[in-house]
Amino acid sequence: MHRGGPSPMNLSMKKPAPVDSLAVVVVEDDDETRESIERSIGHRPGLRLAGSYARGRDALAALLQSAPDVLLVDLGLPDMSGLEIIRFAARHCPRCDVLVLTTFGDEEHVIAALEAGARGYLLKEALVRDIAVEIDELREGGSPLSPVIARQLLKRLNPKAPATDAGTGRPQGDDGSLTPREVEILRTISRGFSYAETADLLGISVLTVHTHLKNVYRKLSVHSMTEAVYEAGQRKLL
C-alpha cells in the first residue's frame, strides 16, 4: 500500500513540476481512489503532488514539513477522523485550502467539517468533474459543494425559501433559461478548463466569465460550479 508521496520510480520518470505550482497533499485510505486523485493531479498543469497518505497520523507529521497550498482529505480514515486533520491544518497551515472528499453526506459531518475549516465538501459518488478542476475552483475563491450538500446548507441557513413556481421549483418570475453564451461558458468549464482558460478560448475577459457565471447561478438557483454543472445536466442544457 502506498503510504507516502509519489514513489521514487515515478518521480524519476516525470518532469519536475514548476516551482510556482500549487502543492497538494492527499489523505485517502482507499487505494483506488487515492491513486486516481494522484493521476489527476499529476496530469494537471500548475498542480504538484506534495504527499499522498492512507493514514491520518502520517499526514499530520508531513503537514508540518510540507505546508501545502491544498489539502484533500477523506473523513473516514482507519486511524483517526479526517476532522482532526482539518483542525490541525487550520492551526498549523492557515494558508492551506481544505477540500473534503468523502462518502459521509449527513448534516452532522458536513457542518463539523466546515466549522473545522474546510472550504469545500464533495461526495465521492456524486463527483461529476475531475478532482483537479474542483481544486482549481477552490483556489480561485470558490467553495466546491456536491449538490445535495449545497441544498442541505441552504435549507439549514434559509428555512424560509422564496416562493417558487409550482412544478418547476424555480423562483417565481425566472424561467431558468440560459443564453447561448452562458451555456457555452458552462460547457467549457465543465470540460475541465479553468476560468482563465475559458476566457482565452472564447476571446473574452475573466471578469466577463465571472459575470456570466453569476447569472447562471442565479437562473439555476445554485451556489457553486459543481451544482451548476449538475443542474444544467439535469435540464439537458449541456
Contacts in CASP RR format, 6 or more apart in sequence:
PFRMAT RR
TARGET T0000
AUTHOR 0000-0000-0000
METHOD contacts of the structure
MODEL  1
MHRGGPSPMNLSMKKPAPVDSLAVVVVEDDDETRESIERSIGHRPGLRLA
GSYARGRDALAALLQSAPDVLLVDLGLPDMSGLEIIRFAARHCPRCDVLV
LTTFGDEEHVIAALEAGARGYLLKEALVRDIAVEIDELREGGSPLSPVIA
RQLLKRLNPKAPATDAGTGRPQGDDGSLTPREVEILRTISRGFSYAETAD
LLGISVLTVHTHLKNVYRKLSVHSMTEAVYEAGQRKLL
1 31 0 8 1.000
1 54 0 8 1.000
2 31 0 8 1.000
2 34 0 8 1.000
2 35 0 8 1.000
2 52 0 8 1.000
2 54 0 8 1.000
3 53 0 8 1.000
3 54 0 8 1.000
3 55 0 8 1.000
3 58 0 8 1.000
4 51 0 8 1.000
4 52 0 8 1.000
4 53 0 8 1.000
4 54 0 8 1.000
4 58 0 8 1.000
4 62 0 8 1.000
5 49 0 8 1.000
5 50 0 8 1.000
5 51 0 8 1.000
5 52 0 8 1.000
5 53 0 8 1.000
6 14 0 8 1.000
6 38 0 8 1.000
6 49 0 8 1.000
6 51 0 8 1.000
6 52 0 8 1.000
14 42 0 8 1.000
17 46 0 8 1.000
17 47 0 8 1.000
17 48 0 8 1.000
18 46 0 8 1.000
18 48 0 8 1.000
20 46 0 8 1.000
21 45 0 8 1.000
21 46 0 8 1.000
21 47 0 8 1.000
21 48 0 8 1.000
22 46 0 8 1.000
22 47 0 8 1.000
22 48 0 8 1.000
22 69 0 8 1.000
22 70 0 8 1.000
22 135 0 8 1.000
22 139 0 8 1.000
23 48 0 8 1.000
23 50 0 8 1.000
23 66 0 8 1.000
23 67 0 8 1.000
23 68 0 8 1.000
23 69 0 8 1.000
23 70 0 8 1.000
24 41 0 8 1.000
24 47 0 8 1.000
24 48 0 8 1.000
24 49 0 8 1.000
24 50 0 8 1.000
24 51 0 8 1.000
24 68 0 8 1.000
24 69 0 8 1.000
24 70 0 8 1.000
24 71 0 8 1.000
24 72 0 8 1.000
24 135 0 8 1.000
25 50 0 8 1.000
25 51 0 8 1.000
25 52 0 8 1.000
25 53 0 8 1.000
25 59 0 8 1.000
25 62 0 8 1.000
25 63 0 8 1.000
25 66 0 8 1.000
25 68 0 8 1.000
25 70 0 8 1.000
25 71 0 8 1.000
25 72 0 8 1.000
26 34 0 8 1.000
26 37 0 8 1.000
26 38 0 8 1.000
26 41 0 8 1.000
26 49 0 8 1.000
26 51 0 8 1.000
26 52 0 8 1.000
26 53 0 8 1.000
26 72 0 8 1.000
26 73 0 8 1.000
27 53 0 8 1.000
27 54 0 8 1.000
27 56 0 8 1.000
27 59 0 8 1.000
27 71 0 8 1.000
27 72 0 8 1.000
27 73 0 8 1.000
27 74 0 8 1.000
27 77 0 8 1.000
27 82 0 8 1.000
27 85 0 8 1.000
28 34 0 8 1.000
28 37 0 8 1.000
28 52 0 8 1.000
28 53 0 8 1.000
28 54 0 8 1.000
28 72 0 8 1.000
28 73 0 8 1.000
28 74 0 8 1.000
28 101 0 8 1.000
29 54 0 8 1.000
29 55 0 8 1.000
29 74 0 8 1.000
29 76 0 8 1.000
29 77 0 8 1.000
29 78 0 8 1.000
30 74 0 8 1.000
31 54 0 8 1.000
33 74 0 8 1.000
33 101 0 8 1.000
33 124 0 8 1.000
34 52 0 8 1.000
34 54 0 8 1.000
36 131 0 8 1.000
37 52 0 8 1.000
37 72 0 8 1.000
37 101 0 8 1.000
37 131 0 8 1.000
38 49 0 8 1.000
38 52 0 8 1.000
40 130 0 8 1.000
40 131 0 8 1.000
40 132 0 8 1.000
41 47 0 8 1.000
41 48 0 8 1.000
41 49 0 8 1.000
41 131 0 8 1.000
41 132 0 8 1.000
41 135 0 8 1.000
42 48 0 8 1.000
42 49 0 8 1.000
43 132 0 8 1.000
44 130 0 8 1.000
44 132 0 8 1.000
44 135 0 8 1.000
44 136 0 8 1.000
47 132 0 8 1.000
47 135 0 8 1.000
50 66 0 8 1.000
50 68 0 8 1.000
51 62 0 8 1.000
51 66 0 8 1.000
51 68 0 8 1.000
53 59 0 8 1.000
53 62 0 8 1.000
54 77 0 8 1.000
54 78 0 8 1.000
55 77 0 8 1.000
55 78 0 8 1.000
55 79 0 8 1.000
56 77 0 8 1.000
56 79 0 8 1.000
56 80 0 8 1.000
56 82 0 8 1.000
56 84 0 8 1.000
56 85 0 8 1.000
57 79 0 8 1.000
57 80 0 8 1.000
59 73 0 8 1.000
59 85 0 8 1.000
60 84 0 8 1.000
60 85 0 8 1.000
60 88 0 8 1.000
63 71 0 8 1.000
63 85 0 8 1.000
63 88 0 8 1.000
63 89 0 8 1.000
63 92 0 8 1.000
63 93 0 8 1.000
63 96 0 8 1.000
64 92 0 8 1.000
67 93 0 8 1.000
67 95 0 8 1.000
67 96 0 8 1.000
68 93 0 8 1.000
68 96 0 8 1.000
69 95 0 8 1.000
69 96 0 8 1.000
69 97 0 8 1.000
69 139 0 8 1.000
70 96 0 8 1.000
70 97 0 8 1.000
70 98 0 8 1.000
70 99 0 8 1.000
70 135 0 8 1.000
70 138 0 8 1.000
70 139 0 8 1.000
71 85 0 8 1.000
71 86 0 8 1.000
71 89 0 8 1.000
71 93 0 8 1.000
71 96 0 8 1.000
71 97 0 8 1.000
71 98 0 8 1.000
71 99 0 8 1.000
72 99 0 8 1.000
72 101 0 8 1.000
72 131 0 8 1.000
72 135 0 8 1.000
73 82 0 8 1.000
73 85 0 8 1.000
73 86 0 8 1.000
73 98 0 8 1.000
73 99 0 8 1.000
73 100 0 8 1.000
73 101 0 8 1.000
74 82 0 8 1.000
74 100 0 8 1.000
74 101 0 8 1.000
74 102 0 8 1.000
75 81 0 8 1.000
75 82 0 8 1.000
75 83 0 8 1.000
75 100 0 8 1.000
75 102 0 8 1.000
75 104 0 8 1.000
75 109 0 8 1.000
75 113 0 8 1.000
76 82 0 8 1.000
76 102 0 8 1.000
76 103 0 8 1.000
76 104 0 8 1.000
77 85 0 8 1.000
83 112 0 8 1.000
83 113 0 8 1.000
83 116 0 8 1.000
86 98 0 8 1.000
86 100 0 8 1.000
86 113 0 8 1.000
86 116 0 8 1.000
86 117 0 8 1.000
86 118 0 8 1.000
87 116 0 8 1.000
87 117 0 8 1.000
89 96 0 8 1.000
89 98 0 8 1.000
89 117 0 8 1.000
90 98 0 8 1.000
90 116 0 8 1.000
90 117 0 8 1.000
97 119 0 8 1.000
97 138 0 8 1.000
97 139 0 8 1.000
98 117 0 8 1.000
98 118 0 8 1.000
98 119 0 8 1.000
98 120 0 8 1.000
99 118 0 8 1.000
99 119 0 8 1.000
99 120 0 8 1.000
99 121 0 8 1.000
99 122 0 8 1.000
99 134 0 8 1.000
99 135 0 8 1.000
99 138 0 8 1.000
99 144 0 8 1.000
100 113 0 8 1.000
100 118 0 8 1.000
100 120 0 8 1.000
100 121 0 8 1.000
100 122 0 8 1.000
101 122 0 8 1.000
101 124 0 8 1.000
101 127 0 8 1.000
101 131 0 8 1.000
102 109 0 8 1.000
102 121 0 8 1.000
102 122 0 8 1.000
102 123 0 8 1.000
102 124 0 8 1.000
103 123 0 8 1.000
103 124 0 8 1.000
103 125 0 8 1.000
104 110 0 8 1.000
105 123 0 8 1.000
105 148 0 8 1.000
105 149 0 8 1.000
105 152 0 8 1.000
107 152 0 8 1.000
107 156 0 8 1.000
110 121 0 8 1.000
110 149 0 8 1.000
110 152 0 8 1.000
110 153 0 8 1.000
111 156 0 8 1.000
113 121 0 8 1.000
114 120 0 8 1.000
114 121 0 8 1.000
119 138 0 8 1.000
119 142 0 8 1.000
119 143 0 8 1.000
120 138 0 8 1.000
120 143 0 8 1.000
120 144 0 8 1.000
120 145 0 8 1.000
121 144 0 8 1.000
121 145 0 8 1.000
121 146 0 8 1.000
121 149 0 8 1.000
122 131 0 8 1.000
122 134 0 8 1.000
122 144 0 8 1.000
122 145 0 8 1.000
122 146 0 8 1.000
122 149 0 8 1.000
122 226 0 8 1.000
123 146 0 8 1.000
123 148 0 8 1.000
123 149 0 8 1.000
126 146 0 8 1.000
126 147 0 8 1.000
126 148 0 8 1.000
126 230 0 8 1.000
127 134 0 8 1.000
127 146 0 8 1.000
128 190 0 8 1.000
128 226 0 8 1.000
128 229 0 8 1.000
128 230 0 8 1.000
129 190 0 8 1.000
129 192 0 8 1.000
129 226 0 8 1.000
129 229 0 8 1.000
130 192 0 8 1.000
132 192 0 8 1.000
133 189 0 8 1.000
133 192 0 8 1.000
133 194 0 8 1.000
134 144 0 8 1.000
134 226 0 8 1.000
136 194 0 8 1.000
137 144 0 8 1.000
137 224 0 8 1.000
137 225 0 8 1.000
137 226 0 8 1.000
138 144 0 8 1.000
140 194 0 8 1.000
140 195 0 8 1.000
142 224 0 8 1.000
142 225 0 8 1.000
143 224 0 8 1.000
144 224 0 8 1.000
144 225 0 8 1.000
144 226 0 8 1.000
145 153 0 8 1.000
145 223 0 8 1.000
145 224 0 8 1.000
145 226 0 8 1.000
145 227 0 8 1.000
146 226 0 8 1.000
146 227 0 8 1.000
147 222 0 8 1.000
147 226 0 8 1.000
147 227 0 8 1.000
147 230 0 8 1.000
147 231 0 8 1.000
150 222 0 8 1.000
150 223 0 8 1.000
150 224 0 8 1.000
150 227 0 8 1.000
154 161 0 8 1.000
154 223 0 8 1.000
155 161 0 8 1.000
162 171 0 8 1.000
162 172 0 8 1.000
163 171 0 8 1.000
163 172 0 8 1.000
164 170 0 8 1.000
164 171 0 8 1.000
164 172 0 8 1.000
165 171 0 8 1.000
165 172 0 8 1.000
165 173 0 8 1.000
168 175 0 8 1.000
169 221 0 8 1.000
170 176 0 8 1.000
170 221 0 8 1.000
171 221 0 8 1.000
174 218 0 8 1.000
174 219 0 8 1.000
174 221 0 8 1.000
176 219 0 8 1.000
176 220 0 8 1.000
177 219 0 8 1.000
178 186 0 8 1.000
178 216 0 8 1.000
178 219 0 8 1.000
178 220 0 8 1.000
178 232 0 8 1.000
178 237 0 8 1.000
179 215 0 8 1.000
181 212 0 8 1.000
182 212 0 8 1.000
182 215 0 8 1.000
182 216 0 8 1.000
182 219 0 8 1.000
183 232 0 8 1.000
183 237 0 8 1.000
183 238 0 8 1.000
184 202 0 8 1.000
185 198 0 8 1.000
185 202 0 8 1.000
185 209 0 8 1.000
185 212 0 8 1.000
185 213 0 8 1.000
185 216 0 8 1.000
186 213 0 8 1.000
186 216 0 8 1.000
186 228 0 8 1.000
186 229 0 8 1.000
186 232 0 8 1.000
186 237 0 8 1.000
186 238 0 8 1.000
187 238 0 8 1.000
188 198 0 8 1.000
188 201 0 8 1.000
188 202 0 8 1.000
189 195 0 8 1.000
189 198 0 8 1.000
189 213 0 8 1.000
189 225 0 8 1.000
189 229 0 8 1.000
190 229 0 8 1.000
190 232 0 8 1.000
190 238 0 8 1.000
193 201 0 8 1.000
195 206 0 8 1.000
195 209 0 8 1.000
195 210 0 8 1.000
195 213 0 8 1.000
196 206 0 8 1.000
198 209 0 8 1.000
199 205 0 8 1.000
199 206 0 8 1.000
199 208 0 8 1.000
199 209 0 8 1.000
202 209 0 8 1.000
213 225 0 8 1.000
213 228 0 8 1.000
216 222 0 8 1.000
216 228 0 8 1.000
216 232 0 8 1.000
217 223 0 8 1.000
217 228 0 8 1.000
220 227 0 8 1.000
220 228 0 8 1.000
220 231 0 8 1.000
220 232 0 8 1.000
220 235 0 8 1.000
221 231 0 8 1.000
222 228 0 8 1.000
222 230 0 8 1.000
222 231 0 8 1.000
229 238 0 8 1.000
232 238 0 8 1.000
END
